[in-house]
Each structure stands twice: as structure tokens, then as C-alpha cells.
């Protein structure tokens, strides 16, 4: 199998090719074409194929991590969206819940009010109602189809592009939403359609409505992008299947993503976590902090012996909006190689979250950027080699970095070297604080983990961040700068289905549970069959979202793969008690448990990257490119320190070498400060013992 993984970042588009039969891989990086990322993707694949003599037509699969949906939300640059909802509930999207983002602030931004996904004038209510009648789901008021058509006529006249249908209890009975979709498809085919029961058939109206609105807001843009990318690939003789990374850690078909783009909100970062997990297994490490730093942002996640964790319903957000779809638990901050250093209105020294991006980029890129960035600080301090940036394929200009640093230092009234090192100190502490939010604040001691450095900038900062946190070990994978592209080649096709149940353990209806399981299994089996997988090629995992009676949020526990019976369900309740005790420090084994949701995940295995065939040398001295002075803080003072620059592909296996040194490779630069020891393992990782 010949596979290509492509991840689009804010600065670079990363490409990895692997031939699983020959166990060979190669990589390439090109500048991201922000206006249309598909241009950079296709030209990058073509360049890689020409450089390594690969026939584009021989590629079997392209796996893609995309930021189109994420950027549309972050920049509030989506489509004009209309909503059809139940009479009396048009303001659910505006009211939200009683919690405010900041409980005690009298001046704050409420995202769903300050930048609504659907303007109030485009939220229309119609007569309809489903609900419970004598305990059975029933239609309480028929759908007024004439009102629906009148609303759609109005949307057409006002230029609405996308229609979101959100009825009050559609998670119990979706027939009214389904009927509106039929009317739109038959009579108004120009509209992009989203129904809340199709996107998130769960209770919690605000979250379900908002998730559907997010899907409708970004839908036309993502659909156009996916169609455009498929056409460009085909025109370049790359006629294989295209699969796109989703936030749940699996890939989906291009068709599925075009219909449900809200599934891709953490597409690229999710792939980075998978790539970090894959690299950790090469060194037999199961407790990892994945530290993925690119040009714009830093993404942090935790991997344990149980794998990566999913975000809970209470803390799954994008740009301040709640998102009710499965997502890997990732914390993102605006800190990367392109983060701009500046003084704020009060004169404080700050770094990020604004980024110079790929154009104009840092001042040292020579593309017109003049503001000082994190990358410029590294260049000024002598920690990046101008002759070997991006494998020597990209020029950087130290004199530009110096001018930017001098201007910042003058503003701050500081020595220029102190200002440059101050940039790194600030951004490193920002990153360390983000890691604490995922470890210390969630009951994990970071000192028991290895820090997995990923992204183009992660290996430049990882050791100093580890020193701040007391993490004893940093791991640099074989190709850290394209780990998200690598992660795309380690995953499977993955679809989720969910149904709200609301059932107590002291009133358990096992027949109803098993009927619901069979229904969701049928839905997932149909999706997987449409993607080309037979039942025997797939695996379906089952879960309950549970809580004690009276609690507001749920914990997820696994169900047996067989029929749920009175004999095996007791183990499910005990696993919930144990999980609750692990998360909160106590359990109430005498209290009834409430089943909130039934959740199923269907998995179909995709071809994957093999263990890397690692190039290496025979002696550390053979890897030496040069020695020069670089600036590091030693014993509290900045010093010019003699620093070795090595080529990674010429380092020998299992021979320790000392910092300070800089490891050069095409996709990143690894910085190892003084008093740290590193070794290249035969599996391909560089493992650094950190002085803490």
C-alpha cells in the first residue's frame, strides 16, 4: 500500500509518503496557501512525487487533516445561515445556559451573543411538537408544512445559504426534522441542510442547537473545499480515496465530512496526538504529554496506558461555542514559532496569541515581516542555523531578526539578548501553564510522564518547558515536524452514533437497551458498508454515559460486546463507581446510577505506516556540522556557550551526547540546553534526559 498523509498548518503544509510493502517513507514541507489550502496540498504532493520518483497514480490512499472548519469558526467567516425551530424557542441560541464564561466578570464576551452563528432575523419558529404522552414518544402537534415553506421562501429572498433545522425533542423523535429536510431537498436544493438529530441526537437543547448551527455555519465552505480538493487531486492523476481526519481520532470519507464538517473541528491536532502515541510506542512509553507546537499554536494532550482521553460534555468547546460531538481532549493556546512579541497598552511584555503566519512570517523569513517573533528570538540567540533551515531549502536572514529584536529591546529598555531570551521565557511559561491545566489540574503528576515534542517548533522548546515542569524526559520522534501527517497514517475509519436513553439502574429495562443497541449498530454498519467495509472487517464498541441521580455531567463506561443481561450489567456499574472514584475521589455504591446516553463507535481498520527505517551514522563526531556560540541561560545568567550542531541522520545509535547542542533535520530543529544528555534509539526516537 502507498499512503500519503497531509496536514495543513498555519505556516506549513506537511506531507508524508509511506510504502507499507517496501517499508520506506519520505517527507516534504511546503508553505501553506492560506486562500486555498488545496493548492498547496496538491502541489506539495506533486513535488514530493517528482523528488522521490513516485508515480502519483500509484498512491492508494490520501489522508488529510484540515483546519477549514476550525478557521471558519475562529475567524467567524462562515455562511449566511438560517434556522427553523419549534415555536417559542428561537432564542435558545442566544440565551444559552445560566453559566457565563466568566462567572464573576461584569464585562465579558459571550461568544454566542457577541458573534451569533445565526442572526436573530434568520431564526424562524414554526408550529410542531413531539414529546411524551403516557410515557410514549408521540406527535403532540403536527408540523405546519405551509409555515416551513413560507420560511424557506423568505430565506431564499434574503440570501441564506445554509439552513439548520432544530426542533425541541428531535433527539427522541426526528420525524419532523426529517420531513423539513425532505421539503428542502425537493423544493429548495440550493440550500445546505443540517438537522440537529442527524448531527447530535442528544438532550441539552443549547448544546445540540449550537452544534447544528456550527455545522450549518461552516458547511458550505467545507463542502466546496472538499469538492475542490478531490477535483485537484483527480486532475493531478491522484485518483485514490480521500479520507479526512475527525476530532474523535478516526478518519471519515470525504462525503461524510462534507455533510458533517463539525466532526473536523480538531482534525489536525487530533492527528498530532495519534502521531505522538505512535512514536511513544516505539520507545515503549505509555505515559506521554504530547506537546505539538507549530507556527501559530501549541496543542497539548495526555496519553496514558489506556490511550488518549475524549473531552467530556462539560468542556468541549471551539472558539467559545459548545460542541456536542466526540473529540480528543486537547488544550490549545496561541503560542508557536510565529507568535509575535510586543508591549501591550500597559507596557507589559507579551508573546502571542497573534501570529505572523507563513506570510509575511517572522522577520527572519525575509518575506516582509518586521515584528519580532519566537522564531526570530531563536535566530538572534544563535539557536537556529541559517544555512540549514528546512533542510537548507529555505533562506533565513539573521540581520532581519536582529533589527526586530533591537526595536523590541528599545521599547522595553532592555539588553537585546535579554529581550530575545525573554520572548522564549514568556512563551515557555505559557506552554508550561497549558500543560499544568491538562495534568496537575486533572490529577496527573507531570513528573511521571515523558514529554513528546511534536511540530516544527515543539523540539525547540520541549527541554526548557520540561525543566519548568520537572518532567525528567523529552522524546523527539523521527519526524517531529510532520507528526500530524504521520498520525494520519496510524488511524482507522471511525464513526460514532449516540442515543439519549434516560434510564435508572433501579428501573432498568434491558429489552429497551438492547433494542437501542441493535438500532445504532445498524446505523453504523450501514455507514461502514457505504465506505466499502463488510461487517467482518469492522469492530463496534459500546458505551454508556452515566451519572449518579442529581448530577449534571456524565462519565463514559464500556459495555460488553455481547447482549446486555442481568448477569453482565453489574460489572458495568462497578466500572462506573471505580471511574467516579478515580475522577472525583469518592463513589456512592449505594446510590442509583442514571444512564443518560447510549454511545457506539464503529471502527474499520485502514492501512498504516510501518516502523521507521531510521538512517544513522557510526560516531557522534561524524554528525558534526559546525560549532558556534549560542546564547543560553546558565546558573541564572545569559552566556555565550560553545554549541555543537549535528545532523540527525548521521548520529549513531545508543551513543550518548551532551548539550548544549542543536540537532538539524528538514522538518524541525531540536535544541538541547547545557547539562542535558541525549541518545538516538534504534527505534528512531531521540530521548533526552532533562536536568531538573
N, C-alpha and C positions, 0 to 999 in steps of 0.2 A: 504494500500500500504506500502511495505517495501522498503525504499530507502537508498542508500549509496552514499555519496559524498566523493571523494578522490582528494586531491590536493597535487601535488608533488612540494616541495620547494627545495631550495639549500641545506638545512640541514636536514629537517624532512619531512616525508610524513604524511599528516593529513587526518584522516578518521572520518566521522560522519555517524552514522546509525540512521534512524528515522522510527518509525512505525506510520504512519499518523492515523490509526484507533485507536490505543491504546494511542496516544499522548505521546509516550515515545521516548527518544533519548539517545544515548551513544556515547562516543568518544574514539579515540585511536590515538597514535602517534608512528611512528617507524622511524628509521634513513633511509634517502633516499639512495637507492642503485644506485649510480650515473652511473655505467657502463650499467645497465639495470633497469630503474625505475619500470618496470612491476614486477620484483621480489619483491621489497618492497611493491608494491601495493597489490599484491595477498597475500603475507604472512601477511601483516597488516590486511587485511580483514579477513583472516582465524583466526588470533589471536583474533580479536575483536569478531568474532562469537563464538570461544571457551570460551572466558572470560564471555560473556553475554548470553551464551546458545542460540544462534541463529542458525537456520538451514540455511546454505548457499544457499540451493536450494529454500528457501522461499523469497529470495531477488527479487524484481520486476524490479528495475532499478539501474544501476550504472552510476553515473555522474562523469566525470573526468576532472580536469584541468591539462593541460600538459605544460611542458616547452621544449619539444623535439625540436620543430621548432625554438623557440627563442634561445635556447642554440646553435643550429647548426649555426645560423647566428652570434651570439655574438662571438663564438669561430672559426668562418669561417671553420666549419667542415661539409661540405655538400658533395654532389655527384659531380662527373665529369659531367659537363653539356655542351651540345651543343645547339646552336641557329641557326634557319633558319629564315632569314628575307628578306625584299624586297631589290632588287639590289640597291646599293648605300647608304644603311642605316645601315651597320654592326657596325658602331661606335657610334650609338645613346647611347648605354650603357656606353661608355667611355666619351663622350663629356658632357652629362648631359645638364644642363642649364647654363645661363650666371652667375647665382649667385653661389658664392663659399660658403662653410660652414662658413667661417670667412672672411668677405669682405675685411678687412684691414690687414690681416696677409700675409707676403710674404713666410712664412714657415708653411705649414699646411698639414694635412692629408685630401685627397679627397677619401672617402671610396670606391666609385665605380671605382676609378683608382688604388688605392693602393692595394685593395684586391678584384679584379673583381669576380663577380659571374660566369661569363662565360669568359674564357680566349679568347683573340682575335683570336688565331689559331682555336678555336672551334666556331667562329661566321661566318656563311656562308650565302651568299646572293644568291638569285635565282630570275629569271625573273617572275614578276607578278605585277599587279597594279589594284586596284579598286579606284574609285573616283567619282566625279560628272560630268555628261555630260548633259548640258542643264538643270541643277538643279536636275537631277535624278541620283541616285546611279547606277553605271554601271561598268562592267569589261572593263578597258582601255587596259590591256594587260593580255592575258591568263596565267595561271600558267604553268610553264615549269616543267612537272612532271618528265621528264628524269633527269633534274638537281637535283630535290628533291631526287630521288633515288640514284644518284651519291653521294650526300652529306651524305645521310644516310649510304651508304656503307662505306664511309670514317669514319663516327662516329663509326661504328661497329669495324673497324680496329684499331682505336685509343683508344678504351676502354671507350667511352662515355656511361654513364648510363641513363642520362635523357636528353630529347630533348624538347626545348622550341621553339614554333612557334609564331613569332611576325611580322605580316605584317602591312604595314603603315596605312591603313584606314580600318582595320578589324572591328573596332567598328561600322562602317557604314554597312559593308557587310562582314560577316565572311566566305563566301563560300570557299575561298582559304585555310584559316587555317583549316576549317573542312575537306577539301579534303586531306591535308597533314596528318591530324590525321588518316583518313581512311587508307591511304597508310601505315602508321606506324603500325597500328593495324593488317593489313592484312599481311604485309611482314616483319616487324621488331618488333614483340611483346615483345621482351626483354626490349625495351626502356620504361621508364616512360615518359608520354606525358603531356605537358602543352600547351594550346593555350591562347594567350592573350585575345581574345574575350570571352573566357569562364571564365577567371579569373576576368578581369576588362574591360568590353566593354565601355570604356570612352576615350575621347580625352586626349591629353597630352602624346605624344609618350614616352618620357623618363620615366615618372612615370608608364605608362602601361607596357612598356617593362621590367622595373626593377621589378615590382610586379610579372609579369610572371616568370622572372628569379629567383626571390626569391622562388617562388613555386616549380620550377624545381630543384633548388639547394637543398632544404630540402625534396623534395617529397619522394624519395626512402627510406630515413631514417625514415620518419614519417609513411609511408605505412608499412614498416617492423615492426615498433614498435606497431602500431595499431593491425596488424595481430597477432603479438606475444602476446599482452595483451589479445586479445579475446581468443586465444588458451589456455593461462594460466588460465583465468577465467573459461573456459569450463572444463578444466582438474580438477579444484577445485570445481566442481559441482555448479558454479555460472553461470547459463546458461541464464541469463536475458539480456535485451537490454543494450548496452553500448552507452552512449551519451557523447560527448566531448564538453567542453566549447569553445566558439569562442570569438574573440575580440569585437564583437558587443553587448555582454551582453546576448546572447542566446546560446543554445546548438544545436549541429547538430549530425546526425548519424555518426557512425564510418566510414561508406562508404564515406560519403561526405567529412569528414576530410582527409581521405586517398587520395582523389582526389584533394582536395584544402587545403592543410595544411597551406597555407599562411593566412587562416582565423583564425588561432590559435595563432598568434604572441603574443597576450596579454591575453592568456587563463586564467592563474592563477590570475593575478592582476584584470582582469575584474570580476572574481567571488568574489574577495575581496570587490570590490565596491558594488556589489549586496548584499553581506552579511552585509556590513555596513549600507546600505539603509534599509534593513530588520530590523536590530537592532534599527536604529533610529526611525522607525515607532512604535516600542514597547514603546518608551518614548514620542511619538507624536512630534518628532523633524523632521523637513523637510529641515533644512539648516545645512548641515554637511560637514566637511572636513574629508574624510576618510584617515586614517594615518596607512598604513599597513606595518609594519616593521618585516622582517624575519631575517634569518641568514646572508643574503647576500645583500639585497636591501631594500629600502623604496619606497613604491608606494603611490602617493598622487593623489586624485581626489576630485571633488566638486559635491555635490548633493544639489539641490535646490528643491523648491516646484514643479518644473516642471520635476524633476527626474535628472538623470545624463546626461551629455552632451557628444556628439561624437566629435572626433577630426575633424578639418576641413582639406580640401585637402592640405592646405599650411603648416601644421605642424604635419603630420602623418609620423613618421619615426621610423625605427628599426635599431639600430647599424649604423646610418648614412645613411641608404638607404630609399628612399621614398616608402611608401606602400599605394597603392590606393584601400584599402578595408575598410569597416566600422569598426571603433574602438572606444571604450570608451576613452574619453580624460583623460589619466593617465600620470603623470610625475614620472619617476623612477630615483633614484640616487643610487650609490653604498654605502649604509650605512645600516648596520644591526648588529646583535649581534656578528657575526663572523668577522666584519671589523677589519683589522689589523692596529695597531698604529705603527708609525715609524718616523724616521727623514729622510728627503729627502737629495739629494746631496748638497743642500744649507744650511742644518742644520735646516730647518723648521719642526715643529711638525705637522704631518698629521695623519688622520684616514681614511682608505679606499682609493679607492674603492676595493682594493684586500681583499679577504675574506678567512678565514681558512676553510670554508665549514663545512661539517659534519665529514670528515676525512682529516687531523688529528684533525681538530676542534680547538677551543680555548685551551689554555694551561690547564685550569682548568678541561677540559673533561678527561684528562689522557689518550689520545689516541696518544700521541707522538708530539702534537703541542707544540711549545716553544715560539712562537711570541705573544706579548700582544694584546688582542682584547678587544672590548667593553664589552663582557661578563665577561672577566677576571677583568676588572675595577670594575664592579658591585660586583663581588665576593670579591675582595680585600677591597672594601669600606663597606662590610657587608650588602649589599642590597639584596643579594640572600641567601637563606637558604640551606646549603649543604645537610641537612637531608630531604629536601622536594622539590628537583629539579625533574621536570617531575613527580610530584606526589609521589616522593620517589623511583621511578623506575630507576633513573639514578644517579650514583655517580658523584660528582664533587669534585675537590681537591684544597682547598684554598691555600695550600702550593705551588702548581704549579703556581697559579695566582700571588702569592707574588713574586716568582722568576722572572716571566715575567715582573712584574711591576718594580721590583728593577733594572733589566737590562735596561729598558727604562728610568727610572729616572736617572740612571748614565749617559746615553748618553746625556740627556737633562740638567744635572746639577741641578735637581730639587729634592724637597722632594718627597718621594714615593707617599704619599697621594695626593699631588698636581698634580703629573703626572697622577695618576689614575683618579682624578676628571677632569683633563684637557682633557683626552680622551672623557669623557662624554660631556664636554662643547663644544668641537670641533664638535662632531657628532651631538649634539643637534642643534647647529647653522647651520650646513649643512642642516639638516632636515627643520629647520625653513625657510631657504632661498629657499628651494624647494617649501615649502608651499606658500611663498610670490609670487613665479613665477606663481602659479595657482590661486592666489587670488588677491593680490594688483595689479600685473601687468595686470590682466584681468578685473579690475574694481570692484572687490569684497572686502569688508572690512572684514578681518578675525574675527574681534571682534563681528560680528553679527552671527557667526557660532558656532556650537558645534564641538569639535574635537573628532572624533570617533576613538578610539585606537584599532588597529587590529594587528594580527600577534603575533608570540611568543615574540617579543621584543617591539612592539608598546606600551603596557601598562607600560613598564619600563621607557619610555622616554616621554610619552604624556604630563604629567603635566608640566615638565620643558620646553618642547617645547611651550606649551600653554602660559607659563609665558613670554617667549621671545616675542611671537606674540601679547600678550594682549588678547588672547582668554579666555573668562570667565568660560567655562565649558568643562569638559572632560567626555566622556561616555565610559565605559568599558562594552562591551556586555557580554552575558552569557558565551560564549566560544571564547574569542578573538583570542586565538592561532590557532583556526581552522576555522576562519571566511570565508576563501575562500572555504573550504569544505562545510560550511553552505550555503554560497551564491550559490553553485551549486544546492542546493535543493530548491531554491527560484525562479528559472528562467523557461523560456519556450523554446520550439523549435523555432528557428528564422532563416529565410532565407531572403536574400536580392537580389534584381535584379535592374539593372540600364541600362539606355539607354541615350546616348547623343542626344539631340534634336537640340540645337541652333535655338531659335525662339524668336523674339522680340514681346513685348506686342502690338506694333503698327502695327504688321504684323501677328497677331495671327491666327493660323489655328487650330481651336478647333477639327475639324474632325481628323486631324493627331494626336493631343494629345490623344484623346480618343481611337484611333486605337492602339497607342503605349501602353496605359494603359492596354487595353484588352490583348495585346500580352504578356506583363510582368506578368499580373495576371495569364495567362495560364501557364507560366513557373513556377511560384511559386506554383500554385495549383498542378501541376504535381509533384514537389519536395515533397510537404507536403503529397500527396497521396502515394508516394513511401515510406514515413516514417510512413505510417499507419493512416493518418488522413483524414477524409472526409471533404468536403467543409464546412459543417455546424459547424464543430469543429474548424474552423480557422478564423482568422481576418487578413485582408490585409490593411496596412496603406500606404498612397501615399504622395509623397513629390516632390517639385521642388527644384533643386539647381539653385538659381537666383543671378544675379548681375546687377548693372547698366551698361549701354553700356560703354565700355572702361576700366572697372575694370578687375583685374586679378584673383580674387578669389570670391567664391560664399558663400551665406548663404542659409540654408535649411529652407523651409517653408512647412507647411502641406496643403494638398489638401482635398476637401470634399470627403466623401466616395461614393457619387453618381457621375453620369456623370458630367464632367466639362462643364459648359454652360456659356453664356454671363451674366447670372443672378448671378451666384455664384463665378465667377472668380475674380470679383472686390475685394472681401474680401481677396483673396489670395494676391493680390498686396498690399493691405493696411497692411496685416500682415508682408510682406517683408519690407515695409517702416518703420514700428514700430520696427522690429528686427534690421534693419540697424541703426536706431537712438539709440537703446539701446546699440549696439556694438560699434558704432563709434561717437556717439554724434550728428549726423545730418542725415537728409534724404532729397532726391531730388524728391518730389512727382510729379513734372512736367516732369521728365525725363523718357524715356522708360526703361523698365526692360528687361533683356535678360534671357530667360530660357536656361540654359546650359544642365542640366541632368534631366531626369525623374527617380525617385527612388521609388521602392516599397519594403515594408518589410512585409513578411508573418509570422504570429505568430500562433502557436498551443499550447494550454495550456498543461503543464506537471504537474504531481502530485507534491505537495510542502510540505515542513516542516510546522508543526503547531506551534503555540505559545509555548514557552518552559514551561515545568513543573519544576519550579525552587525550588531546595532544599534550606532550610533556617533553622535558629535556632530561639531562643527566646530572647537572650541577647548577646550584644557585648562581654561581658566577657567570655561567653561560647565558643566563636570562637577563643580565645587567645591561641596561640601555645607556645609562649615564648616572652620575652622582652630581647633585647640586644642592645648594642651600634652600630649604623651605622653612617657613615660619610655623612653629608650634608653641603652645604654652607649656612650659616645663617648670615645675615647682612654683607655679603661680606667676611666672613672668614670661613674656614673649621672647623667644630666642630664635636666631638663625641656626638651624640644625642641619648637619650633613645628612642628606636623604638619598637613598638608592631608588632608582626607577627600574622596575623589572617588567619583562614581557611575560604574561601569564602562561602562554602556550609553551614557553621554554623552561618553566620551573620544573624541578624534579619531584617525583612522588616521595612523600614521607620524610622529607628533609626539612627540619625547622629553619625558619629565617626570622630575623628580628626587625622590629620597627626602630626608627621611622623609615618607612618605605612607601612607595606608590606602585600599585600593580596596574599595568596597562593592558587593555583589551579593547576590541572595537566598540562594544556596546556599553561600556562603563569604565570608570576608574575607581579603584579601591584604595583608600587612604588608611594606612596603619600607623598610628602615632608612636612616639617613643615608648619603650618599656613594654611592648606587646609582642607576642610570639605567634607566628602563623605557620601552617603547613598545608600543602596541597595533597589531598587524599586521592588514591587511585579511582574512587568513585566519581571524582570530578569537583568536589567542593573544596574551597579554601576554608579552613577552620582556624579562627583567631582566638587565642586565649587573651582575655582582656585584663589589664591591671586595674583593679577597682579599689 
